[in-house]
Amino acid sequence: MKRRKFLATATGAASALSAPLAASQANPVAGVKSGLKITGVRIVKTRPRRPVPEYKPAPGSWSTTGVEVANPMSIYPEYKATRSLFMPDPGQLSAFWVQITTDKGVSGLGQGGIGGAHIVERHLTKLLLNEDPFNVERIWDILWRSTMYYGRKGAVIHAISGVDVAIWDIIGKATGLPVYKLLGGETKPRIPAYCTGNDIEQHVEFGYKKLKLAMPHGPADGREGQRKNVELVKRTRELLGPDGEIMLDCWMAWTERYTLEMAEMLEPYRVYWMEEVLPPHDYEGFGRLRRQITSTRIVTGEHEYTRYGFRRLLEHDAAEIWQPDIHWCGGLTELRRIAALAAAYDIPVIPHAGGSRDCVHFIMATPNSPWAELFMPPPGGPPEVYKRYEEDNLITRGPEGIYVRPSEEPGFGWDLEVAS
């Protein structure tokens, strides 16, 4: 986009509150008197209001924890086969749901990242009680400053993320508006979506024209692993056709040299991006790869935290697309700041797991957020499973394949019950 056109667009968008605002202007409900007070904060378990049938996936179905995927632990043979070998056991340390209640009966639900529940219960709750949830900027700043001495990244920001999402859910319900309208409304009629996973045939048959593959192999597998990676991408291109988009998720598992070699080997198959090829802290390495690789885009951000982490990506020119996760990066409040920083440099923001019921509101309201990421239920289930998948994500079809929209219900439109 030419500079003059960009500035004109940005000025008009800012005046309409349709673009993410700078940190000092980021509260679109400023001046609204809510009259609410937070009276309760608790970690809860949720369940679908309309559960779908359970089923055993078809043999050979892909799963990030049940099949081999290149990862940082691949260098240790005893942990290489599946991620579940080194991840926490089920129920021991996981993502969480928090419910925040108010004195007027309005409550909100928010999801946060792994390890955050303990911090919400043992620290953040006392800072939230009696606060007005409409003071979302004040609350975020209090939580950030009060945890700075032991936080700034990781589980602490996962905790703040869940709380922040729940507060936005309250604001939406209190105003009777879906969250995307609080953020400025539509910036696109519907959101093109891509599907992550290696059940390629299922995804193509469903209608996806944008696919992200989980790379099964990394440096620990040598030349044979590289050939198998190429075979997967080649097969995907043949199934998808010449016009669809292919992205690669490398999940912090590769090295600079390995990435350079893979980029050269995959050039005939027109890969749209290579994601998180290096450990997230290697800003210099990402920057070097961006300067050397021209056949595809180098992107990252899934495991980055707050605007300060993304500022480091910017300083090193480390990623052509940023991929924050709403449940990990600091919640919706901080995600909007990250997007505002990116917009000033014409950087697209395509959030990790952006098709989730909360993050899709952000994408709808954000001009520089063009796509949503979705995951399909594994193959082998009854038709009802896939029908509900379409209904829950408000899926439609068109020239770019699959499209989604946010719920029109107040707040985020969670279709969940809190388990008693």
N, C-alpha and C positions, 0 to 999 in steps of 0.2 A: 504494500500500500504506500502511495506517495505521501511525503511528509505533510503537505498542505491538506490533503484529503483526510489523513489520519487525525490531524489536530481538529479539523472541523467536526469529524465524527465524534471524537472524544469529548469535545465541548458540549455538543448536543446531548450525548448520552449522559454526561454528568449532571446536566441540568434536569434531566428527566428521572434521575436516580435509577437508570437502567443499566449502568455499569458499576462494577465494584468501586467503592470509594476509598480514598486514602484513609489511613488509620484514624486520623482526627475527625473524619466525617462519616465513619462507617456505620452509624446507627440510623437506619431508615425510618425508625419509629420515634425519633427524637421529638419531644413535645407532646406525645400522647400520654395522658394520665391513666395509668392502668389501675391504680388503687389496689393492686395485688401485693401480697407478702408471701414469701416462701415460708412454708410451715413444716415441710418434711422432705427428706432426701433419703432414699433407700435403694439398695441394690436388689434387683428383682430378676426373676426368670420369666420369660415370655413364651407364648405359644401362639401359633396361627389361629385366628378366629375361625377360619375355615380350613382345617387340615386336609392335606391330600393323602391318598393311600400310600402306605409304605410299600416298597418293593425292592427286590434284589436286582441291582443293575446288570445289564447284559455282560457276559464274559468279555474281558478285555477292555471294559470301559475305562476312560481316563479319570484319574483323580490326583490332585496335588500331593496327597499324603499316601496314596496307595500304590503308586507306580514310581519308577525312577525318574527324577527330574534333577538336572544339574543344580548344585547348590554349594554354599561355602564349605559344607562338611564332606563333599565328594572326595576330598583327598584322603579321608580315613575310610578304608574298606569296610569296617564294621558298621558304618553309618551311611554308606553310599546308596543302598538299595531303595530306601524310601525316606521321605522327610519325617514320617512318624517315628522313626528310630531315634531321632535326636530332639524332636519337639516335646513339650510337656505332655504327660499322659492326660487323657480326657478328664476334665473336671478338676484338674490340679491347678492350672493357671490358664486363663482363657479370656477372650473378649467378654464384655459384660453389658448389661442393661441397667440404667438408672432411671428411677421414676422420681420426679420432683413435683410436690403438691403445694397448693397455695390455699390461703384462707378463704377464697371465694369458690373453691371447688374445682378450679381449673388445674389440670395436671399435664405434665409432659413426659415423654419417653425419649431417651437418647442412648445410643450405643457407643461405647468406647472400646479402646484396644486392650490387648493382652496385658495383664498385670495392674490395670488401673483401678479395679474395684476396691482394693484395700486402701488406696490413697483417698478415694472418695469417702469411704466410711470413716477412716481414722483421722483425716485432716480437713478435707474440703467442706464437709457438711457444716461444721461450725461457722465457716465463713459465708455460707449461703443462707442460713436461717435469718428470717426477717428482712432479707433484701427484696427489692422490687424487681421481678424478673425482666421488666421492660428496660432496666438499666443494664443491658447486656454488655456494653463496653466497660462499664465500671466493674461489673462482676468478673469479666475475663481478666481485666488488669489486676484485680485483687488476687485472683487465683494464680496468675503468672508470677506476680511479685512475691507472694507468700511462699511459693515453692522453689523460687529461683536458686536458693542455696543448696538444694539437693536434686533439682529437676533439670529443666530446660530442654530435655529430650526424653525419649523412651516412655516408660510407664507413667510418669507424671503427666506428660502431655496427652497420653492416652486417656488418663483420668479427666483432665480438663476438657478434652474433646467430647466425651460422653455427656458431661454436665452441660456444656454449651449447646449441644444438639437438643437436649431436653428443654432448655430454656427457650430456644427458638420454636419448639413445638408448642410450648405454653403461649408464646406471643401470638402464633398463628391461631390457636384456638380462642384466645381472648378477643382477638379482632375479628374472628370469623373468616379469616383469609388463609388460602394455601401459602406456604412460605415463599414460593417463587414470586407471588404478587407483592409481598412485603419487600422483596429485594429489587423491585422495579418492573416486574412483569416479564412477558415473553420477549426474547430476542430472536426466536426462531419458531416456526409453526410446529415443528416436531424435531426430535433429536436423533440423528443417525447413530446406530449402535454397532459395536463390534463384539464378537464372542470370543472368550478365552477358553482354551482347552484343546485337547488333541483328538476328540471324537469328531474328526473332520467331516466324515460322510454325513453324520447327523446334522451338523451345523449348516452344511451346504444345502442339504435337503430341506431344512427348516426355512431357509431363505436368506441366511447371512451372506453378505458379500465382503465383509471385513472380518478376518480371523486372526487371532493371536495364538501362536503356538508356544507351548512350554518346551524349551530346548531340553532334550533328555541327556545330553552329553556335554562335557566340558574338558578342560586340559587333562584331567585324570584318566580320560579314556583314549588319549592319543589320537593318531591319525584315523583309526577305525571309528572312533566316536565322531570325528569331524565328518567322515563319509556318511554316517548314519544321520547326522543332523541335516546334511545336504539332501539326503534321500527323502526325509520328512518334508522339507520345504518344497522339493521338486514335486512330490506327490500332491501336496496341497495346491500348488500352482496349477497342476493338471486338472484337479477337481474343480477349482475355483474359476478357472479360465483366465484370460489375459488381463481383464479389467478390474478384478477384485483386489483388495489390499491384504497383504500378509505382514504381520508384525511378529517379532520374536521376543519372548520373555526369557531372559538369561539368569535371573534371580541371583545376582551378586556372585556368580560362579566362575566367570571367565577372567582372563588376564588381558593386558594390552596386546601382546603379541598374538594370542589366540584370537582375539577379536579382529585384528587386522587380517589374519589369515581367513577367518570365516567370512568376513565382508567380501574378500576377493572371490572366494569359492561360491558365494551366493549371489553375486552380482547378476548372473543371467536370469534370476528368478524375481527380480524387482521387489526386494523387500522394502516395506515402507519405513519401518524403524527397527532398531535393536535396543532393547530396554534393559537397563540396570545390568550392564555387562560386567561392571566392576563393583567392589564394595562401595557402599554409599558415601563413605568418608573420603574416597580418593578423587577429590575435586580436580586436582592437577591431571590425573590420568584421564578423566572424562574430557577435559579440555584438550589434551593432546590428541585423543581419538577424534574429536570433532574437527580438528584442523587437518587430520590425515585422511579421514574417510569421507568420500563424496558420493558413494553409490547408495547410501541410505542415511537415515537420521539417527543420531545418538540421543537417547532420551533417558530420563531417570526422575526420581523424586518420591517414589512410593514409601521409602524408608527415610524421608527427610522430615524435619520438624520445624514448624513455625516459619515466619517470614525471615528470621535470621539465618536459618539453614538455607533457604532458597536464595537469600542474598549472596551466600557463598557460591552457589551454582552460577549466579549471574556474574560474579566477580571473575570466575574462571571460564566463562563462556562454555559451561560444561554440558548443557543440554539444549537441544532445539525445541523440545516440548517438555513441560513440567507435569509431574504426575502425583500431586499430593493426595493423601487419603483423608477424607473428612473425619474419620474416626481416630486418626493417629496424628494428624498435623496440628491439631489445636481446635478442631470443630469448625462450624460454619463461619463463625466470626473471623477466625484466623485464615481460613481458606479464602475468604473474600479479600483479605489484605494481600495474600500471596498472589491472587489473580490480578489485583490492581498493580502490584509491582511488575508482574509479567506483561500486562497490557501496555505499560509505558515503553516496553522494548519489543513489542509485537511478537511476544512468545505465546503460543497456544498453551492452554491448561486443559489436560485431559485426565481427570482424576482417576486414581486407582479405584476399582470397584465403583465407578461413578454412576452406574445404573441402579445403585441401591436407592431405596425409597426416599431417603433424605437427600442424598447428594444430587439426584436428578433435578431437584428444585434449583440448586445452585447452577447447574449447567443450563437450564432453561433461561435463567435470568442473567447469564454472563456472556457477553458477546465473544470473548476470546476463549470460550470453552465449547469446542465444536462437536465432540463425540461423547458417548457413554459406553462404559464397559459392562457387559452382561456375562453371566455364566448360565449354561443350560442345565436342567436336570439331566442326569445320565440317561443314556438310552436303555430301553428294556422295560420302561414303566407303562402303565395303562394310559389310554388317551386322555383321561381326565387330568393327569399330571401336566401335560403339555398345554392343554386348553387353559388351565388355571395359570400357567406360566405366562401365556399371552394376556390373559385378563389382568393379572396382578401388575404387569409392566406396561399396560395400555399399548400393546404392540400393534403397529400397522406396518404395511409393506409399501415399498416404492422403489425408485431408481437406485438408491444406495443400499437396498436390501431391507434390513430391519430398522424400524424407528420406535422410539419410546417417548412417553410424556410423563410429567409428574401428576400425582393425584390432585383433584380439585377440592378435596376435603380440607377443612381447616387444619392448620399445622402441616405436618408431613403426611398425614393420611395413613398412619400405621394401621394395618389390618391385623392387630395383635391383641391378645388378652394377657393380663398380668396373672401369672399362676399364683394361686393362694398358698 
